[in-house]
Amino acid sequence: MSDKPVVIYHNARCSKSRSACELVAAEGINAEVIDYLKTPPGRDELRSLLRKLGMKPEQLVRQGEEVFKGHYAGKTLSDEQWLDALVAYPILIERPIVVRGDRAVIGRPSEKVRELLDADD
């Protein structure tokens, strides 16, 4: 197993996010856990996460959230505008995000987290 540090962007109210933390802990990995609602990522950090995820900002948006429905539903935004939205409303950020080295996954389903942990890079 890689010795690269693991970082989890976590929301304690989310069962999938809690599952990702439990899975990582069960592997004996002492991950850095970031409660992204209390310590939201800035634009540069989001850009880095998106690069590691291989995603565009709009793909990271949780469309079921009330703030999305109230402010963004049906709108076409640029990547920069979506980044603005994610910075302004971190609740919109899909979760959990698990990072190891230069790779990251959204931990839904939890098998994606296991694949990331088992990957040799």
KADANOR-V86870 format. One record per residue. N is the residue number from 1. SS is DSSP state (H for helix, E for strand, - for the rest). PSI is psi in whole degrees, -180 to 180 (NA if undefined). Layout:
N_SS_PSI / N_SS_PSI
This chain:
1_-_145 / 2_-_151 / 3_-_10 / 4_-_139 / 5_-_151 / 6_E_134 / 7_E_134 / 8_E_122 / 9_E_113 / 10_E_146 / 11_-_113 / 12_-_-21 / 13_-_-7 / 14_-_123 / 15_H_-37 / 16_H_-38 / 17_H_-43 / 18_H_-40 / 19_H_-41 / 20_H_-43 / 21_H_-42 / 22_H_-41 / 23_H_-45 / 24_H_-44 / 25_H_-38 / 26_H_-24 / 27_-_0 / 28_-_20 / 29_-_128 / 30_-_90 / 31_-_153 / 32_E_123 / 33_E_123 / 34_E_117 / 35_E_97 / 36_-_-11 / 37_-_-30 / 38_-_-32 / 39_-_77 / 40_-_145 / 41_-_144 / 42_-_-178 / 43_H_-46 / 44_H_-41 / 45_H_-41 / 46_H_-43 / 47_H_-43 / 48_H_-45 / 49_H_-44 / 50_H_-39 / 51_H_-45 / 52_H_-33 / 53_H_-22 / 54_-_37 / 55_-_161 / 56_-_156 / 57_H_-41 / 58_H_-30 / 59_H_-15 / 60_H_-3 / 61_E_129 / 62_-_106 / 63_-_-9 / 64_-_-10 / 65_-_145 / 66_H_-38 / 67_H_-33 / 68_H_-49 / 69_H_-38 / 70_H_-29 / 71_H_-28 / 72_-_-17 / 73_-_132 / 74_-_1 / 75_-_148 / 76_-_116 / 77_-_154 / 78_-_167 / 79_H_-42 / 80_H_-39 / 81_H_-38 / 82_H_-40 / 83_H_-43 / 84_H_-44 / 85_H_-43 / 86_H_-35 / 87_H_-43 / 88_H_-35 / 89_-_79 / 90_H_-18 / 91_H_-21 / 92_H_-13 / 93_E_125 / 94_-_149 / 95_-_161 / 96_-_154 / 97_E_124 / 98_E_126 / 99_E_136 / 100_E_112 / 101_-_-128 / 102_-_13 / 103_E_153 / 104_E_156 / 105_E_155 / 106_E_125 / 107_-_46 / 108_-_112 / 109_-_172 / 110_-_-19 / 111_H_-30 / 112_H_-36 / 113_H_-45 / 114_H_-44 / 115_H_-42 / 116_H_-44 / 117_H_-34 / 118_H_-14 / 119_-_140 / 120_-_109 / 121_-_NA
